[in-house]
């Protein structure tokens, strides 16, 4: 008589051998319930709906059985039971902009630390597309929706977005913005206005008097805030802003390139420094200057905003306003998980002076000289 026969003969319940277990691909929740010796409803609550109402000993048995059998819970079933999937849905304005790559990295770090998976979609700076994405995401039941990107002046679409996100939140979802404050949801906001003002004051202290400002369309609030902050800093330092050149273009690298080409073609005159409202635009400016036979940091100074990773890698390294973008992403996930009330969390900025803005000489446009 085998050992199994002996145990059976003594009244013990024979255990299923490994050979009799279903293949992982075919394992069902009923298989797990049978293996654990519990009802199907108990197994479902333990694996799909959280552990509420399940005795600890049964919870342990179900989870052990699922691990032995290689059972993979059904995401749709979990969403139905919990009201959400274990995901963070991220909507960004522009996937090609390194700004959003840094934000996404911070969100991914925080999500993984909390057992969540990140999915990402792109709105292409379109309020209508952003609304459509938010509407579609509701059906996927993410635990948190994070919308990262400048608010765009579009009052009709904005109200529709508020209504859509409010309905999602009413069913238990969490909403967080990385943007300007104003919408009735928790918001991680960058102090764009103050950062640009501090940059302007720093550049005036370095000796610069004549500026060209390259910004995006006024309907993009990030661009508008940075432009206003910079001109406020100039006025506070005694520089007449009416005498400065302002060029509006696309809020992209190519937009910065085209604006700088326009400046060169019309003649730089006595312009000493070009401020672009994002590093991506500023790098486009530097490329256009080189294509025109000018050397940034020697023939004309250049400054940006954001401190993306490439800002310190370009030559000369770019003076900019540093934004802790990765931390902003992590903070957004923290807010979403905390369930805090709708209020803005302000992310501070810091001016980083680098080789693209050496101290301006006492006279003349060329800013050669020691850096500050």
Secondary structure, DSSP 4 states (H G I P E B T S, - for coil): --HHHHHHHTTPPPPPPGGGSPPGGG--HHHHHHHHTS-HHHHHHHHTS-STT--HHHHHHHHHHHHHHT----HHHHHHHHSS-SEEEEEES-TTSHHHHHHHHHHHHHHHHTT-EEEEEE-TT-HHHHHHHHHHHHHHT-SEEEEES--BS-HHHHHHHHHHHHHHHHTT-EEEEES-S-SSSEEEEE-HHHHHHHHHHHHHHTT---EEEEE--TTBHHHHHHHHHHHHHHHHTT--GGGSEEEE--SSHHHHHHHHHHHHHH--TT--EEEESSHHHHHHHHHHHHHTT--BTTTBEEE-SB--GGGGTSSSPPBEEEE-HHHHHHHHHHHHHHT--S-EEEEPEEEE--GGGBPPPSSSS---S-B-
